[in-house]
Amino acid sequence: MPLRCNDRTSPSNSPSAVPGPGISWTEIAPPERIALLHGESRGDPNAFDSVLTFAPDGAATRIEMRTVFPTKELRDEAVEKYHAIEGGRQTLSNLAAYVSEFVRKGAEG
Protein backbone atom coordinates (compact mmCIF):
# COMPACT_ATOMS: atom_id res chain seq x y z
CA MET A 1 0.00 0.00 0.00
CA PRO A 2 1.66 3.29 -1.00
CA LEU A 3 1.59 5.98 1.67
CA ARG A 4 0.08 9.39 1.02
CA CYS A 5 0.00 12.42 3.28
CA ASN A 6 -2.67 12.19 5.97
CA ASP A 7 -2.91 8.39 5.76
CA ARG A 8 -3.53 6.89 9.19
CA THR A 9 -2.20 3.48 9.97
CA SER A 10 -3.77 0.80 12.10
CA PRO A 11 -2.82 -2.73 13.16
CA SER A 12 -5.02 -4.18 10.43
CA ASN A 13 -3.35 -2.32 7.55
CA SER A 14 0.19 -1.69 8.76
CA PRO A 15 3.12 -3.90 7.86
CA SER A 16 5.88 -4.03 10.47
CA ALA A 17 7.86 -1.23 8.78
CA VAL A 18 4.91 1.19 8.99
CA PRO A 19 4.09 2.99 12.25
CA GLY A 20 0.98 1.88 14.12
CA PRO A 21 -2.17 3.54 15.37
CA GLY A 22 -2.10 7.19 16.33
CA ILE A 23 0.33 8.26 13.62
CA SER A 24 -0.70 10.57 10.79
CA TRP A 25 1.66 11.28 7.92
CA THR A 26 1.67 15.04 7.39
CA GLU A 27 4.35 15.29 4.71
CA ILE A 28 6.27 12.86 2.55
CA ALA A 29 8.80 14.59 0.29
CA PRO A 30 11.09 11.95 -1.26
CA PRO A 31 13.97 11.73 -0.84
CA GLU A 32 14.51 14.46 1.75
CA ARG A 33 11.76 14.64 4.38
CA ILE A 34 9.05 12.72 6.24
CA ALA A 35 6.83 14.47 8.80
CA LEU A 36 4.25 12.90 11.06
CA LEU A 37 1.93 13.67 13.93
CA HIS A 38 1.89 11.14 16.77
CA GLY A 39 -0.99 11.07 19.24
CA GLU A 40 -3.29 8.65 20.98
CA SER A 41 -6.14 9.50 18.60
CA ARG A 42 -7.20 12.08 16.04
CA GLY A 43 -7.40 15.48 17.73
CA ASP A 44 -5.25 14.44 20.72
CA PRO A 45 -4.21 17.71 22.44
CA ASN A 46 -0.97 16.04 23.58
CA ALA A 47 0.03 14.91 20.08
CA PHE A 48 3.56 15.78 19.00
CA ASP A 49 5.24 16.39 15.66
CA SER A 50 8.23 14.45 14.37
CA VAL A 51 10.26 15.27 11.28
CA LEU A 52 12.89 13.06 9.70
CA THR A 53 15.24 14.71 7.23
CA PHE A 54 17.60 12.84 4.95
CA ALA A 55 20.77 14.34 3.46
CA PRO A 56 23.62 12.83 1.44
CA ASP A 57 26.78 12.28 3.46
CA GLY A 58 29.39 10.84 1.12
CA ALA A 59 28.33 7.28 0.27
CA ALA A 60 25.92 7.29 3.22
CA THR A 61 22.81 9.20 4.23
CA ARG A 62 22.58 11.40 7.32
CA ILE A 63 19.22 11.20 9.10
CA GLU A 64 18.05 13.75 11.62
CA MET A 65 14.96 13.04 13.70
CA ARG A 66 13.45 16.04 15.45
CA THR A 67 10.41 15.81 17.72
CA VAL A 68 8.51 18.82 19.05
CA PHE A 69 6.07 18.49 21.94
CA PRO A 70 3.27 20.96 22.74
CA THR A 71 4.76 21.66 26.19
CA LYS A 72 8.04 21.28 28.08
CA GLU A 73 6.21 19.06 30.59
CA LEU A 74 5.14 16.62 27.87
CA ARG A 75 8.68 16.57 26.48
CA ASP A 76 10.14 15.91 29.92
CA GLU A 77 7.63 13.11 30.54
CA ALA A 78 8.50 11.49 27.18
CA VAL A 79 12.21 11.63 28.01
CA GLU A 80 11.98 10.52 31.63
CA LYS A 81 9.04 8.10 31.66
CA TYR A 82 9.17 6.65 28.15
CA HIS A 83 12.93 7.03 27.41
CA ALA A 84 12.16 8.81 24.15
CA ILE A 85 15.78 9.65 23.32
CA GLU A 86 16.89 6.03 23.60
CA GLY A 87 13.77 4.98 21.68
CA GLY A 88 14.69 7.37 18.88
CA ARG A 89 18.20 5.94 18.74
CA GLN A 90 16.78 2.41 18.59
CA THR A 91 14.39 3.43 15.82
CA LEU A 92 17.21 4.89 13.73
CA SER A 93 19.40 1.84 14.41
CA ASN A 94 16.58 -0.47 13.28
CA LEU A 95 16.09 1.65 10.17
CA ALA A 96 19.82 1.43 9.37
CA ALA A 97 19.74 -2.36 9.74
CA TYR A 98 16.62 -2.61 7.55
CA VAL A 99 18.12 -0.43 4.80
CA SER A 100 21.44 -2.31 4.93
CA GLU A 101 19.64 -5.63 4.52
CA PHE A 102 17.49 -4.22 1.72
CA VAL A 103 20.59 -2.96 -0.12
CA ARG A 104 22.45 -6.24 0.45
CA LYS A 105 19.57 -8.29 -0.96
CA GLY A 106 19.31 -5.92 -3.93
CA ALA A 107 23.02 -6.33 -4.65
CA GLU A 108 22.61 -10.10 -4.64
CA GLY A 109 20.01 -9.80 -7.37
C-alpha positions as semicolon CSV with decimal commas, in nm:
position;residue;x (nm);y (nm);z (nm)
1;M;0,000;0,000;0,000
2;P;0,166;0,329;-0,100
3;L;0,159;0,598;0,167
4;R;0,008;0,939;0,102
5;C;0,000;1,242;0,328
6;N;-0,267;1,219;0,597
7;D;-0,291;0,839;0,576
8;R;-0,353;0,689;0,919
9;T;-0,220;0,348;0,997
10;S;-0,377;0,080;1,210
11;P;-0,282;-0,273;1,316
12;S;-0,502;-0,418;1,043
13;N;-0,335;-0,232;0,755
14;S;0,019;-0,169;0,876
15;P;0,312;-0,390;0,786
16;S;0,588;-0,403;1,047
17;A;0,786;-0,123;0,878
18;V;0,491;0,119;0,899
19;P;0,409;0,299;1,225
20;G;0,098;0,188;1,412
21;P;-0,217;0,354;1,537
22;G;-0,210;0,719;1,633
23;I;0,033;0,826;1,362
24;S;-0,070;1,057;1,079
25;W;0,166;1,128;0,792
26;T;0,167;1,504;0,739
27;E;0,435;1,529;0,471
28;I;0,627;1,286;0,255
29;A;0,880;1,459;0,029
30;P;1,109;1,195;-0,126
31;P;1,397;1,173;-0,084
32;E;1,451;1,446;0,175
33;R;1,176;1,464;0,438
34;I;0,905;1,272;0,624
35;A;0,683;1,447;0,880
36;L;0,425;1,290;1,106
37;L;0,193;1,367;1,393
38;H;0,189;1,114;1,677
39;G;-0,099;1,107;1,924
40;E;-0,329;0,865;2,098
41;S;-0,614;0,950;1,860
42;R;-0,720;1,208;1,604
43;G;-0,740;1,548;1,773
44;D;-0,525;1,444;2,072
45;P;-0,421;1,771;2,244
46;N;-0,097;1,604;2,358
47;A;0,003;1,491;2,008
48;F;0,356;1,578;1,900
49;D;0,524;1,639;1,566
50;S;0,823;1,445;1,437
51;V;1,026;1,527;1,128
52;L;1,289;1,306;0,970
53;T;1,524;1,471;0,723
54;F;1,760;1,284;0,495
55;A;2,077;1,434;0,346
56;P;2,362;1,283;0,144
57;D;2,678;1,228;0,346
58;G;2,939;1,084;0,112
59;A;2,833;0,728;0,027
60;A;2,592;0,729;0,322
61;T;2,281;0,920;0,423
62;R;2,258;1,140;0,732
63;I;1,922;1,120;0,910
64;E;1,805;1,375;1,162
65;M;1,496;1,304;1,370
66;R;1,345;1,604;1,545
67;T;1,041;1,581;1,772
68;V;0,851;1,882;1,905
69;F;0,607;1,849;2,194
70;P;0,327;2,096;2,274
71;T;0,476;2,166;2,619
72;K;0,804;2,128;2,808
73;E;0,621;1,906;3,059
74;L;0,514;1,662;2,787
75;R;0,868;1,657;2,648
76;D;1,014;1,591;2,992
77;E;0,763;1,311;3,054
78;A;0,850;1,149;2,718
79;V;1,221;1,163;2,801
80;E;1,198;1,052;3,163
81;K;0,904;0,810;3,166
82;Y;0,917;0,665;2,815
83;H;1,293;0,703;2,741
84;A;1,216;0,881;2,415
85;I;1,578;0,965;2,332
86;E;1,689;0,603;2,360
87;G;1,377;0,498;2,168
88;G;1,469;0,737;1,888
89;R;1,820;0,594;1,874
90;Q;1,678;0,241;1,859
91;T;1,439;0,343;1,582
92;L;1,721;0,489;1,373
93;S;1,940;0,184;1,441
94;N;1,658;-0,047;1,328
95;L;1,609;0,165;1,017
96;A;1,982;0,143;0,937
97;A;1,974;-0,236;0,974
98;Y;1,662;-0,261;0,755
99;V;1,812;-0,043;0,480
100;S;2,144;-0,231;0,493
101;E;1,964;-0,563;0,452
102;F;1,749;-0,422;0,172
103;V;2,059;-0,296;-0,012
104;R;2,245;-0,624;0,045
105;K;1,957;-0,829;-0,096
106;G;1,931;-0,592;-0,393
107;A;2,302;-0,633;-0,465
108;E;2,261;-1,010;-0,464
109;G;2,001;-0,980;-0,737
